[in-house]
Amino acid sequence: MYNYLKQRFKHAIRFRHKRGYGVHSPFVFDLITNVIKEKAEYYDFARIEAMGNVREKERKLYRLIFRLADYFSFREVLCVGVENPWVSRYLAAVSKQMNVLNGGHDCPGAEYTGRVTPAEMKGREIDLLFLGRAFEADWHESWEEVLRERKKGPLCVVIKDIYKGRFNSLVWRQLRQEGTVSIDMMWYGIVFFDERLQKGRYNMII
């Protein structure tokens, strides 16, 4: 608990990119203004959220993932360590061509295209990797190898609870060290692997 509160305090001090101020990268400025801070109510949001109660913090994250996939035309998505069906429902609504794969345990009610193992993902390109709260239970060396291949990019990784769990925090720090562009959003983090981008680290909250 002490470490978590310390990280929140540090994040508040460094929190300076809320509306893109101080951002010199055109890519990140565009990302903040047109994706992260976008407030448009997509038609599918109401339909999806009518299926049940989604906590506000969770809803913000899943809507953001929807906007990321929509804006960048992500079509190959892998989810690992997801405990509820919501993120798959938002992602499935992005496009009829969307391929949402589950690399973890079964999740009743989820709208995945299929379930895959690391062996089945060998050499397969993915656009977006979502690491949920419980991904430690599904994570092992085989997934590390899959991720290592995709770190050549382009790849976007979204990881949840980057300060709440020891394992999640460790993976987040490693990804942030190796990635091209990273955005620390306190509750979750985003990392882009893409050699065409200007390297940078940013902190903000939506």
Disulfide bonds with the S-S distance in Angstrom:
none
